């Protein structure tokens, strides 16, 4: 079963999840252009219509058995795309695991939208998708991203040298993971922290 974005985010959430579609293309590409400085060295998102279609082919499928699912964090007030969250390498069987990648989009970075979106995508991962483990890998110099995964309840599991090639360079990453059995308590803490920040 393919995960669908929940229609009713927790009370007070400014963000909902939407599955990427062709209709999002113009707004997404404009937001990516506005986010070049924000993304430099951390992520290389699709920047052209052709690249966006390739992204949709990988992350936008709605059929069962897919190995990658994408979500857009959209502001409920105006439907602006505030960020992107991707579950990739979804493995079933005895593993029930996936990798989580994510990035904010200008001008919405730093507004708390990704904290809300993380709660929603993890609800989908551990709920509708039935995953047991979600991993996130973060460059050690990306302080905002490190704070986000820690605030959401991910546990640090290790350090991988020259782990992923980003922007033409092999980059070190800190490895984090969150387990389904840890999510209920982590979710309560994340929601309390969000409430305190408002």
N, C-alpha and C positions, 0 to 999 in steps of 0.2 A: 504494500500500500504506500503510495506517495504521500509525504507529509503536506498538509495544507496549512497555510497561515491561520492562526486562531482569529476568529472574528471579534472576540471580546478580550482585549488586553486588560490587565489588572487596573483597578480604579486609579485614576490620576495619570496613567501612562499617556505620553504625548506621541508615542510611536506605535505603529502596527507593522506587521510583516506583510509583504506582497511578494508573489512569485514573479521573477523577471519575465517580461514579455516584449514583443516587438513594439508595442505602444510606448514602452518606457525609453526606447532608444534615444530620441532627441534630448530629453531631459538628462538622461544618464551621461551621454557624451559631453553635454555642456558642463555638467557638474565635474566630470573627470578633467576637462580642460581647465576649469577653475581651481582644481586641486593639485596641479603639478608640483608646486612647492611643498605641499603637505605630504605627498606620496614619495618624493624623491628618495631613492635608496631603500625604501621599505616595501613598495608594491608597484607592479606594472599592470594597471588595469587596461581593459580594452579602450582604445582611443579612436577607432575608426568604425564605420558601419560594418565592414567585413569582420573586424575583430569582435564586435558586439554580437554578430550572428554566430560566430564560433563559440563565444561564451554561452549564448542561448542553447546551442546544440549540446553543449556539455552540461550546463547547470539548469537549464530551463525546462527540461523534459518533465512531463506529468505522468509518464507511464510507470508501471510497477517494475521493480527490479533495477532501478537506476543506481549508478554508483556515485553520482554527484548531484547535489541539490543546492540551488542558489535562492537567496532571499534578499529583498531590498527592505531596509528600514525606512519606512515612509512616515512623514509627519502627518498626524491625523488631521491637523488644522487645514493644511493646504496640499497634501499628497506629495510634497517635495521629497526627493530621495536624499536621505541624510547619511546613509551608509549601506554597505554591502556585507553580507555574511554568507559564506559558502561552506557546505559540508561536502567533503570530497573523500574519495577512496573508502566509501561505505562498504564494509565487509560484513557479511552475514555468517551464518553457521555458528561455530563455537566462539567467534571473535566478537561480533556485534559492536563494531567500532567505526569511528570516522575521524577525520581531521577537520578542524574548524579554522578557516581563514576569514579575515574580516578587515575592513577599512572604512573610515569615515570619509565623508565628502564635504568640501567647502560649500557654503560658509558655516556648516553645522557642527564642525569638529569642536570638541570641548564643551558642548552644551548638555551632555548627559544622555544624548540619544542612543549612543552605542551601548551604554549600560542597560538601558531598557531593552534594546534589541537583543542583547546577549541573553537576557532572561527568557525572552520569547523564543529564540531559536533553540535554546537548551530545553525549554518545555517541549518543543516539537521533537528534538532529538531523543529525549528520554521518554516522551509520551507516545505520539503517533508513530514514530519510527522504531521505538522499542530498543534503542541502542543501550549498551552497557557502559561504553567508554567513549569519551570525546577528548581528543588531543588537540593542543594548540601550541604552536612554535613561534617564539617571539625573538626578534633581534635584541640583544642586550642593551643596545643604545636607544631603543624605542621605549622610553620611560612611560609614556601615556598608555601604551599597549600592555606593558608589564603590569601597571597599576590596574588596568581594566580586568585582566584575567585573574589577578590575585583578589580583587574586590568581588569578583563573581564566584570565587570559591575554588578555582583550579589549584591543584597542588603541584609544586615544582618537582620534577622527576629527574632532571639532568641537564647537561650542557653538551651540545653537538657542535663541534668545530666544522667550519666550512660546510654547513649542512644543506643550504639551498642557494641556488644561483638566482640573484635578484638584480636586475639592471646590469647584467653582464659580469657580476662579481659574485664569487662564493662568499657567503656570509654566515657567521656563527649564529646559533639560535639557542635560546633557553627552552627546554621542553617542559610542558605542563600537561596535566590530564585531570579530568573530572569523571567520576563514576556515578552511575545511576543511583546507587544507594546513598551517595553523599549529596545528591542534588536537593532533596527536600530541605535539609538544614541549610545548605549553601544558598538556596533560593530565598528562604526566610531572611537570612542575613543580608543578601543582596537587595531585597525589597525594603528592608529597614534602612539600609544605607541610602537608597534612592529617596526614600521619604525624608530622611534627615537633610539631604542636599537640596530639597525643593524649598 
